[in-house]
């Protein structure tokens, strides 16, 4: 019998993406309710900034990606230009990612912070004086680039995608009231939740890391717990610990 048998857990995701978290929770016996709060779209510039950056990748010492969606879009665009990101590492271009799932989306990275936040990546980033290409979502925070610039790097920020809200059916509000918990894998997921539902949430709120937990508390959610291992697997284990 799984640790989450008989429990209903809500997870959030973009409408056009599947969920590794959902698969892990189901394996633990949970009844998983996936609520797509947003969908991803091309950036306002239609991807021209990304295309331009790929034509001058040789100018950079580091490429930094901060989300699985952004990493996938960067990797897909690289393929269109005939670029092999992993082969570029042999020519002195290093890759950094916020989180293992983000690193996996580009085939691996040279630097992944222990805590999956932009600020932690900035703290672990080396001193330097070259150029960094930072690929992010529209509206992403600036904590990484602030720390990288303080360490001597020149950071070029490009937007690879944006998220837009999904219209919610009224019945979903009732479903939330009967769920046991909700799991958040990012601060942006919390912000999207509150934008749609306000502070309505199940009794247990489980966050992937301290930054996400802090966002949840700041926005008024209660019953917030934090995963000890700041990864998708760690988040699923934390849900099992809280609700099991």
C-alpha positions in Angstrom: 0.0 0.0 0.0 1.4 3.4 -1.0 2.0 6.1 1.6 -0.6 8.4 -0.1 -3.4 5.9 -0.7 -6.7 7.6 -0.2 -5.2 11.0 -0.4 -6.0 13.6 -3.0 -3.1 15.9 -4.0 -3.3 18.9 -6.3 -0.4 19.8 -8.5 -0.2 22.8 -10.8 1.4 22.9 -14.3 1.3 24.6 -17.6 -1.6 23.4 -19.7 0.7 22.0 -22.4 3.1 20.0 -20.3 2.9 16.7 -18.5 4.0 16.2 -15.0 6.9 14.1 -13.6 5.6 15.1 -10.1 2.2 13.7 -10.9 3.8 10.4 -11.9 5.7 10.2 -8.7 2.7 11.0 -6.5 0.6 8.4 -8.3 3.3 5.8 -7.7 2.9 6.6 -4.0 -0.8 5.9 -4.2 -2.2 9.4 -4.4 -5.2 10.5 -6.4 -3.6 13.4 -8.3 -5.6 16.4 -9.5 -3.7 18.4 -12.1 -4.8 22.0 -12.4 -3.3 23.8 -15.4 -3.1 27.4 -14.2 -1.2 28.8 -17.2 -0.1 27.9 -20.7 3.2 28.8 -22.3 3.5 31.0 -25.3 6.3 32.4 -27.4 7.8 35.7 -26.0 6.5 39.0 -27.3 9.4 39.2 -29.7 8.5 35.9 -31.3 11.9 34.4 -30.3 14.1 36.8 -32.1 16.3 37.5 -29.1 16.9 33.8 -28.7 17.7 33.3 -32.4 20.1 36.2 -32.2 21.9 34.9 -29.2 22.3 31.5 -30.8 24.2 33.1 -33.7 26.8 34.5 -31.3 27.1 31.7 -28.7 30.9 31.8 -29.2 30.9 35.1 -27.4 29.8 33.5 -24.1 31.6 31.6 -21.4 28.4 30.4 -19.8 24.8 29.7 -20.8 22.3 29.7 -17.9 18.8 28.3 -18.0 16.4 28.7 -15.1 13.3 26.5 -15.8 12.6 23.2 -17.7 10.4 25.1 -20.2 13.0 27.7 -20.9 15.7 25.0 -21.2 13.5 22.9 -23.7 12.9 26.0 -25.8 16.6 26.8 -25.8 17.6 23.3 -26.7 15.0 23.1 -29.5 16.1 26.4 -31.0 19.7 25.2 -30.8 18.8 22.1 -32.8 17.2 24.3 -35.5 20.6 26.1 -35.8 22.5 22.9 -36.0 24.1 23.4 -32.6 24.9 20.6 -30.1 24.9 22.2 -26.6 26.8 19.3 -25.1 29.5 19.5 -27.9 29.9 23.2 -27.1 31.1 22.3 -23.6 34.2 20.9 -25.3 34.9 24.4 -26.7 34.8 26.2 -23.4 31.1 27.1 -23.1 29.8 25.9 -19.8 26.1 25.3 -18.9 24.4 26.1 -15.7 20.8 25.2 -14.6 18.5 25.9 -11.7 17.5 22.4 -10.8 18.1 18.9 -12.1 14.9 18.8 -14.2 16.1 22.0 -16.0 19.6 20.5 -16.5 18.1 17.3 -17.9 16.2 19.4 -20.5 19.5 20.5 -22.0 21.2 17.2 -21.6 23.2 18.0 -18.5 24.9 21.0 -16.9 28.3 21.9 -15.4 26.7 23.7 -12.4 23.4 22.9 -10.7 22.9 24.5 -7.2 22.0 22.4 -4.2 19.0 24.6 -3.6 17.0 25.1 -6.8 16.8 28.9 -6.8 18.3 31.6 -9.0 19.8 33.3 -5.9 21.5 30.0 -4.9 22.9 29.6 -8.4 24.3 33.1 -8.2 25.9 32.3 -4.8 27.6 29.2 -6.2 28.6 30.8 -9.5 32.3 31.4 -9.9 34.1 34.7 -10.1 34.8 35.8 -13.6 35.0 38.6 -16.1 33.5 37.1 -19.3 29.9 37.1 -20.7 26.9 35.0 -19.5 23.8 34.3 -21.6 20.8 34.0 -19.3 17.6 32.5 -20.8 14.5 33.1 -18.7 10.8 33.5 -18.8 9.1 36.8 -19.1 8.9 38.4 -15.7 11.5 36.1 -14.1 13.4 37.4 -11.1 16.8 39.1 -11.2 18.5 37.5 -8.2 20.9 35.4 -10.3 22.1 38.1 -12.6 22.5 40.6 -9.7 24.8 38.1 -8.0 26.7 37.2 -11.2 27.3 40.8 -12.1 28.6 41.4 -8.5 31.1 38.6 -9.2 32.4 40.4 -12.4 30.3 38.8 -15.1 28.5 40.6 -17.9 25.1 39.1 -18.2 22.9 39.2 -21.3 19.3 38.4 -20.4 16.9 37.0 -23.1 13.3 36.0 -22.8 12.5 32.5 -24.2 8.8 32.3 -23.3 5.9 33.7 -21.3 3.0 32.3 -19.4 -0.6 33.3 -19.7 -3.5 32.3 -17.4 -6.0 29.6 -18.2 -9.7 30.2 -17.6 -10.9 28.1 -14.7 -14.2 26.2 -14.6 -16.3 26.9 -11.5 -16.4 23.2 -10.4 -12.6 23.4 -9.7 -13.2 25.5 -6.6 -15.3 22.7 -5.1 -12.6 20.1 -6.0 -10.0 22.2 -4.1 -12.1 22.2 -0.9 -12.1 18.4 -0.9 -8.4 17.8 -1.6 -5.9 17.0 1.1 -2.9 18.9 -0.1 -1.3 21.0 -2.9 2.3 20.7 -4.0 4.1 23.7 -5.5 7.3 23.2 -7.5 8.1 27.0 -8.0 7.3 30.4 -6.6 5.7 31.3 -9.9 3.3 28.4 -9.5 2.3 29.8 -6.1 1.8 33.3 -7.6 -0.3 31.8 -10.4 -2.4 29.9 -7.8 -3.1 33.0 -5.7 -3.9 35.1 -8.8 -6.7 32.6 -9.7 -7.9 31.2 -6.3 -6.7 33.7 -3.7 -5.9 32.0 -0.4 -8.3 29.1 -1.1 -6.2 25.9 -0.7 -6.3 22.5 0.8 -5.1 22.0 4.5 -1.5 21.1 3.5 0.6 23.2 1.2 4.0 21.6 0.3 6.7 23.7 -1.3 9.8 22.4 -3.2 12.1 24.7 -1.3 12.4 27.7 1.1 12.0 30.3 -1.6 8.7 28.8 -2.8 7.6 28.3 0.8 8.3 31.9 1.6 6.3 33.1 -1.4 3.4 30.9 -0.2 3.4 32.4 3.3 3.9 35.9 2.0 0.9 35.6 -0.2 -1.3 34.4 2.7 -1.3 30.6 2.3 -1.4 28.6 5.5 -0.3 25.1 6.5 3.0 25.4 4.5 5.6 22.7 4.6 9.0 22.6 2.9 10.7 19.7 1.2 14.1 18.8 2.6 15.4 17.7 -0.8 14.7 20.5 -3.2 13.9 18.4 -6.2 10.8 16.9 -7.8 11.5 13.6 -6.1 12.1 15.4 -2.8 8.8 17.3 -3.2 6.9 14.0 -3.8 8.6 12.5 -0.7 7.7 15.6 1.3 4.0 15.3 0.3 4.1 11.6 1.5 5.7 12.7 4.8 3.1 15.4 5.4 0.0 13.4 4.3 1.1 9.8 4.8 
